[in-house]
Amino acid sequence: MTTIVDIEEEQRQAVVREALTWVRTPFHWEQCIKGVGVDCGRFLAATFNGAGVKKIDIEKLPHFPPLWFMHKRDAAPSPFLEQLRTYAVEYELRPGQIPRPGDLVVAHFGRDWAHSAIVAEWPSVVGAAYEHCVTVWRDIHASPQYAHRELKFLNPWDPAAGGKP
């Protein structure tokens, strides 16, 4: 008998498999064409859509100017983090807990939460990175995009998460 836990585990693995099909796609701001160009936020949406786990309207994702996160001056909520919270629920890691495959990780970059990836098998993540392409970072703590940055984690399978297919 298939359980909800089994379904979630299969969906998590489907997200990781789909993310890996984007590897080597160049980083390109506000684009979302596999093999041609994608940014980190659209990569997340396209991956979850492609795996059939979420239904995220990529055309309606907010448009941010390049390097917006370097120039933020106020204490307003992070627009990128707020976007992610529409289809995933933020959580704090408890001692001994590790992020699960398919969870989202967001790094504080510049003056805001502005860079994201999908957990493959912690500490390995898959993400689209400026000056790189979609890459598997085997150890997030040793990657040029995430090392020494504050991280947040989000669970797209939390019952309160939006974007259901």
Secondary structure, DSSP 8 states (H G I E B T S, - for coil): ---HHHHHHHHHHHHHHHHHTTTT-BB-TT-EETTTEE-HHHHHHHHHHHTTS----GGGS----TTGGGS--S----HHHHHHTTTSEEE---TT----TT-EEEEEETTEEEEEEEEEETTEEEE--TTSBSEEES-GGGSTTTTT--EEEEETTSTT-----
